[in-house]
Amino acid sequence: MLRIVVCVSGSGTNLQAILDGIDTGRVTNTELTAVISNNAGAKALKRAEEHGIPGICISPREYADRETFNRAFTEELCRRKPDLVVLAGFLVKIPEQAVAAFPNRIINIHPSLIPSFCGVGYYGLKVHEKALERGVRVTGATVHFVNEGMDEGPIIAQKAVYVEDNDTPESLQRRVMEQAEWILLPQAIDDIANGRLTVADGKVRRKV
Ligand code: GAR
């Protein structure tokens, strides 16, 4: 059984997709043991509570400096002993010590086709604003392992989504979630839980 901890910051629709995946059997061999948020008001924490899953808030605001927060966050993760940490709309940079403690055991969903529209400053709705500003006709989502860089780890899966002429950042965000994110993230967890992926030389391969 793959024990996962999910980290969230806001609405938690990706968390919901994972919960639904486990409930309906599309995600197997997986136990969601805790949800961690940097934001006490996150709707995602409510979703966890409704599922009887422990929700924990660790906010950088409650710590004297970033280093102290980083230590507390990493300690909390380690205390939970997850096999996999899932960043499902977690808008805080993962501390290097957490990456070192969980090598190739942290995954993230990003709402674009990496390497487009990613890195520092590209998160949430901003990603879709930038995509529309640039006028791309195709965007999408990416699930990747997390390393020390920002959105730079080995790519697990990507799915393309068409941009429509009258899209707003909000309508595009919704379509990318519906057509890509809510499918890709549960699928990646199921693949990892069932030993279907390997990582070597910074590349992810699917076992045949
Ligand atoms: C999602 O679109 C996710 O891809 C994005 O934040 C949103 C969270 O929505 N993550 C990033 O931008 C990470 N760089 P949700 O709380 O409804 O799942």
Boltz pocket constraint, residues with backbone or C-beta under 6 A from the ligand:
constraints:
  - pocket:
      binder: B
      contacts: [[A, 8], [A, 9], [A, 10], [A, 11], [A, 12], [A, 13], [A, 14], [A, 15], [A, 44], [A, 88], [A, 89], [A, 90], [A, 91], [A, 109], [A, 110], [A, 111], [A, 122], [A, 123], [A, 124], [A, 127], [A, 173], [A, 177], [A, 181]]
      max_distance: 6.0
